Amino acid sequence: MSLMLLAAYLATGAVAGFFAGLLGVGGGVVVVPMLALLFAGQGFPENEVLHLALGTSMATILFTAASSLRAHHAHRAVLWPVVRRLTPGILLGTLCGAYLAALVSSRGLALIFVAFMLFVAGQMIGQRRPPAGRRLPGVLGLSLAGGVIGAFSSLVAIGGGALTVPYLIWCNVRPQQAIGTSAAVGLPIAIGGTCGYVWHGWGQAGLPPGSLGFVYLPALAVILVASVLVAPLGARLTHRLPVRLLRRIFAGLLLLLSAKMLWSLFAA
């Protein structure tokens, strides 16, 4: 691995970990487009670039979610009864999402992912206030919500915060608790999603050396070093700083990454 490539992986992990802790959005919205660009530059098979980026991103979330979760739990910002009710649906949904991702072409996944990043950017900028009387649903409602969150999170390889945080805020959960709960929910999403990407990529022809299914282990190892160290910093800042400006900066970053990702995949 060249020094420049090592630096790129470290930078990707640091940015992903920081925003995962700060906003509870999951580092995948940064990791996937960056890995797609880096993997394409390394000459990986064109048809598997997005699958490898998605699988590797999901595996990183296993560790960033755990790191971010510890920090938010220390601030008593995790609603554990909500986590328990969301988790069964999330585990089932993530397995289904990983299965669907294995069936879709790399360019199709790129379009799905870019559409999702545009949705996330809109959420970051908009922040509509929910009706005052809205509350969290019961066990069945949260299980169904978990299934939807898990399936889509696994399909686009993110920690679920881009869906979980707006959903909880829409149900009038305090933003800090929504972010902390989202960080906890990211762990079962990552477990189910990673297992799915490893399983469906197992034995796939043409994958680069060092791959475990659709998880590229060298990139995973380097990204984790930076993301796990930086995620608690972002989580601490959530409870100290107003994040409105940072949300808008992050939305701008997503728009730039979306444009670059589409250009790289479709310009040829």
C-alpha positions as MATLAB code, in Angstrom:
seq = 'MSLMLLAAYLATGAVAGFFAGLLGVGGGVVVVPMLALLFAGQGFPENEVLHLALGTSMATILFTAASSLRAHHAHRAVLWPVVRRLTPGILLGTLCGAYLAALVSSRGLALIFVAFMLFVAGQMIGQRRPPAGRRLPGVLGLSLAGGVIGAFSSLVAIGGGALTVPYLIWCNVRPQQAIGTSAAVGLPIAIGGTCGYVWHGWGQAGLPPGSLGFVYLPALAVILVASVLVAPLGARLTHRLPVRLLRRIFAGLLLLLSAKMLWSLFAA';
ca = [
       0.000    0.000    0.000;
       1.465    3.360   -1.057;
       1.885    6.239    1.388;
      -0.644    8.334   -0.538;
      -3.242    5.561   -0.444;
      -2.605    5.026    3.270;
      -3.152    8.746    3.918;
      -6.385    8.677    1.899;
      -7.747    5.737    3.912;
      -6.785    7.424    7.197;
      -8.452   10.692    6.174;
     -11.596    8.825    5.142;
     -11.768    7.091    8.508;
     -11.178   10.300   10.471;
     -13.924   12.253    8.687;
     -16.352    9.326    8.889;
     -15.709    8.757   12.598;
     -16.058   12.446   13.446;
     -19.443   12.882   11.771;
     -20.684    9.505   13.012;
     -20.117   10.649   16.570;
     -21.240   14.241   16.033;
     -24.459   13.745   14.081;
     -25.273   10.060   14.479;
     -25.519    9.674   10.705;
     -23.119    6.758   10.322;
     -19.818    7.087    8.548;
     -21.008    5.199    5.474;
     -22.208    8.321    3.696;
     -18.542    9.403    3.623;
     -16.823    6.018    3.439;
     -18.777    4.549    0.504;
     -18.142    7.280   -2.091;
     -14.522    7.693   -0.981;
     -13.860    3.949   -1.159;
     -15.573    3.744   -4.551;
     -13.149    6.361   -5.869;
     -10.107    4.740   -4.225;
     -11.040    1.201   -5.308;
     -11.625    2.343   -8.892;
      -8.203    4.037   -8.820;
      -6.626    0.780   -7.623;
      -8.020   -1.021  -10.656;
     -10.531   -3.236   -8.858;
     -13.144   -4.921  -11.123;
     -15.623   -2.259  -12.252;
     -18.648   -4.465  -11.584;
     -17.602   -5.030   -7.954;
     -16.299   -1.578   -6.939;
     -19.571   -0.486   -5.316;
     -20.220   -3.869   -3.711;
     -16.753   -3.796   -2.111;
     -17.212   -0.186   -1.004;
     -20.594   -0.975    0.556;
     -19.403   -4.141    2.301;
     -16.234   -2.533    3.650;
     -18.182    0.515    4.828;
     -20.672   -1.667    6.682;
     -17.822   -3.493    8.418;
     -16.291   -0.208    9.611;
     -19.605    0.697   11.235;
     -19.252   -2.308   13.560;
     -16.414   -0.492   15.305;
     -17.371    3.170   14.916;
     -20.874    2.441   16.225;
     -19.457    0.709   19.306;
     -17.046    3.589   19.956;
     -19.708    6.266   19.460;
     -22.196    4.286   21.546;
     -19.894    4.245   24.584;
     -19.505    8.019   24.437;
     -23.260    8.685   24.102;
     -24.087    6.179   26.841;
     -21.716    8.040   29.156;
     -23.863   11.151   28.574;
     -27.057    9.116   29.282;
     -28.328    9.916   25.800;
     -29.322    6.378   24.730;
     -32.985    5.339   25.037;
     -32.391    1.628   25.579;
     -36.090    0.553   25.549;
     -36.371    2.083   22.062;
     -33.182    0.309   20.952;
     -34.535   -3.054   22.142;
     -37.806   -2.590   20.243;
     -36.118   -1.490   17.022;
     -33.458   -4.226   16.981;
     -35.486   -7.330   15.873;
     -36.789   -5.549   12.782;
     -33.366   -4.066   12.094;
     -31.599   -7.451   12.090;
     -34.108   -8.935    9.645;
     -34.091   -5.830    7.473;
     -30.291   -5.663    7.185;
     -30.050   -9.227    5.907;
     -32.679   -8.469    3.259;
     -30.909   -5.260    2.249;
     -27.543   -6.976    1.782;
     -29.223   -9.643   -0.358;
     -30.793   -7.004   -2.609;
     -27.457   -5.159   -2.926;
     -25.783   -8.330   -4.224;
     -28.357   -8.511   -7.035;
     -27.969   -4.913   -8.258;
     -25.270   -3.742  -10.683;
     -22.534   -1.381   -9.539;
     -24.017    1.536  -11.482;
     -27.475    0.795  -10.163;
     -26.134    0.857   -6.615;
     -24.397    4.159   -7.383;
     -27.692    5.744   -8.405;
     -29.450    4.404   -5.309;
     -26.663    5.626   -3.047;
     -26.470    9.092   -4.601;
     -30.252    9.473   -4.304;
     -29.928    8.546   -0.650;
     -27.119   11.058   -0.078;
     -29.269   13.795   -1.609;
     -32.039   12.803    0.819;
     -29.596   12.982    3.737;
     -28.342   16.398    2.582;
     -31.922   17.637    2.482;
     -32.503   16.346    6.007;
     -29.362   18.128    7.212;
     -30.451   21.443    5.724;
     -34.206   21.273    6.335;
     -34.886   20.122    9.926;
     -38.677   20.526    9.945;
     -40.265   20.502   13.377;
     -42.671   17.624   14.127;
     -46.234   18.158   15.407;
     -46.260   18.702   19.170;
     -48.546   15.738   19.864;
     -46.565   13.085   18.003;
     -45.092   10.281   20.132;
     -43.129    7.071   19.631;
     -45.300    4.102   18.529;
     -45.602    0.825   20.413;
     -43.641   -2.398   19.996;
     -45.139   -3.329   16.608;
     -44.682    0.153   15.163;
     -41.050    0.345   16.270;
     -40.350   -3.162   14.942;
     -41.740   -2.196   11.530;
     -39.749    1.039   11.586;
     -36.641   -0.983   12.467;
     -37.219   -3.277    9.489;
     -37.386   -0.348    7.061;
     -34.364    1.356    8.627;
     -32.353   -1.867    8.634;
     -33.141   -2.834    5.031;
     -32.303    0.541    3.548;
     -29.265    1.028    5.788;
     -27.833   -2.293    4.676;
     -28.606   -1.610    1.008;
     -26.599    1.629    1.058;
     -24.196    0.530    3.845;
     -24.756    3.253    6.430;
     -25.258    3.083   10.175;
     -28.905    4.066    9.943;
     -28.598    7.442   11.619;
     -29.715    9.292    8.500;
     -33.045    7.525    8.917;
     -33.145    6.859   12.658;
     -32.344   10.400   13.818;
     -35.020   12.153   11.682;
     -37.553    9.457   12.592;
     -36.971    9.815   16.338;
     -36.984   13.615   16.166;
     -40.228   13.383   14.155;
     -41.595   11.447   17.156;
     -40.507   14.344   19.426;
     -37.443   12.682   20.921;
     -34.838   15.267   21.992;
     -32.103   15.660   19.323;
     -29.283   14.590   21.670;
     -31.206   11.446   22.650;
     -32.119   10.771   19.019;
     -28.431   10.900   18.069;
     -27.368    8.745   21.028;
     -30.092    6.162   20.354;
     -29.170    6.142   16.673;
     -25.567    5.352   17.613;
     -26.780    2.332   19.603;
     -29.043    1.205   16.754;
     -26.054    1.362   14.415;
     -24.504   -1.690   16.085;
     -27.196   -4.275   15.152;
     -27.399   -2.684   11.695;
     -23.659   -3.211   11.247;
     -23.767   -6.795   12.564;
     -26.561   -7.896   10.239;
     -25.274   -5.922    7.258;
     -21.670   -7.094    7.545;
     -22.726  -10.728    7.788;
     -24.884  -10.249    4.696;
     -22.103   -8.693    2.597;
     -19.579  -11.338    3.643;
     -22.031  -14.129    2.865;
     -23.190  -12.865   -0.525;
     -19.660  -11.988   -1.668;
     -18.128  -15.267   -0.540;
     -16.479  -17.064   -3.441;
     -17.247  -14.255   -5.896;
     -14.783  -14.417   -8.810;
     -12.461  -11.484   -9.479;
     -12.353   -9.940   -6.010;
      -8.947   -8.500   -5.004;
      -6.644  -10.368   -2.595;
      -7.449   -9.539    1.011;
     -11.210   -9.605    0.494;
     -13.574  -11.416    2.860;
     -16.667  -11.608    0.710;
     -17.422   -7.995   -0.203;
     -15.285   -6.668    2.687;
     -11.794   -5.462    1.660;
      -9.750   -6.065    4.803;
      -6.691   -3.807    4.148;
      -8.900   -0.721    3.731;
     -11.019   -1.755    6.715;
      -7.984   -2.009    9.016;
      -6.603    1.422    8.128;
      -9.954    3.231    8.245;
     -10.741    1.762   11.659;
      -7.595    3.176   13.227;
      -8.706    6.724   12.459;
     -12.484    6.391   12.806;
     -12.545    4.654   16.195;
     -10.182    7.254   17.650;
     -12.101   10.244   16.274;
     -15.724    9.091   16.807;
     -15.718    9.858   20.581;
     -14.522   13.395   19.835;
     -17.534   13.980   17.610;
     -19.849   12.451   20.225;
     -18.510   14.771   22.946;
     -18.965   17.818   20.728;
     -22.616   16.851   20.185;
     -23.247   17.737   23.831;
     -21.155   20.933   23.819;
     -21.663   22.731   20.509;
     -24.580   23.841   18.334;
     -24.407   21.582   15.297;
     -26.570   23.517   12.817;
     -23.613   24.953   10.881;
     -21.779   21.628   10.917;
     -24.891   19.882    9.563;
     -24.912   22.280    6.628;
     -21.195   21.820    6.009;
     -21.739   18.066    6.056;
     -24.633   18.431    3.593;
     -22.318   20.334    1.241;
     -19.711   17.584    1.557;
     -22.308   14.970    0.608;
     -23.301   16.946   -2.489;
     -19.673   17.200   -3.611;
     -19.039   13.500   -3.023;
     -22.237   12.596   -4.905;
     -21.182   14.617   -7.925;
     -17.666   13.152   -7.919;
     -18.961    9.611   -7.488;
     -21.357    9.919  -10.444;
     -18.695   11.502  -12.616;
     -16.195    8.719  -11.902;
     -18.667    5.922  -12.607;
     -20.486    7.316  -15.627;
     -17.966    9.576  -17.398;
     -16.215    6.692  -19.077;
];
